[in-house]
Amino acid sequence: MPERRPYIAGNWKMNKLREEARSYVAGLLPLIDGKDSLDIGICAPFTALEACASAAERSRLRVLAQNVHEEESGAFTGEVSCSMLTEIGVDGVVIGHSERRQYFCETDRALQRKLPAVLAAGLEPILCVGELEDERENGETERRLRHQVQEAFENVEADAVARVVVAYEPVWAIGTGRVATPEIAQDACAFIRALVRDKYHELADQVRIQYGGSVNDENARELLGQPDIDGALVGGASLDPAQFARIVDAAL
Ligand code: PGA
């Protein structure tokens, strides 16, 4: 089985002005210096992306956006295309985050077009999936994950699949402090990998799957020790570079 490099990404959500973003990156870089056995990224708001990309230049820190439109250009007021991101040095993009699904009507159908567009542009996608609390209570977690994964991967060619990062983020764990137990997170990530394996066979072993939802520097190590959890997507606890760096250390 191929080794999967751990991948820790911080999702700032709608936080940090450009100056704050610059000083965050300046503070983080020395803390992650030499930690070459894993990948590290920050997902910044559109307005701070260029500042982050230039502050992170010549480092291994990846800079990601938090959304993108699937079309290259056109009459889509308020949207941003993949080439607008690559032009300013962005490395990747989070798509399908539950907050976008919940508040901005992001659908699995739209993700079916976004994921191939992101890959074609040479950007790294972090595709978020995860069940609602009701769905877990009603025994519908697997049904929900199956639908999300199958829809999103519908148009992804086999030669690109290893570049997809999936983040399993149970919605009930996001921003609540109710982190999933390592067993729950491992079971869901193994299930997601099995879904990818159904379509892409052994290539599924190359797909990295992160866990997200109330990850912090105290619970990260146990989560990251699970066999199918290859990293973390960290919200609140990523806003402080020192705490984020401690989560990175938990993956070493
Ligand atoms: P949280 O957010 O770590 O604050 O729960 C995770 C996420 O939304 O990606």
Residues whose N, C-alpha, C, O or C-beta is under 5 A from the ligand:
A	BS01	PGA	N11 A173 I174 G175 T176 G212 G213 S214 V215 L233 V234 G235 G236 A237
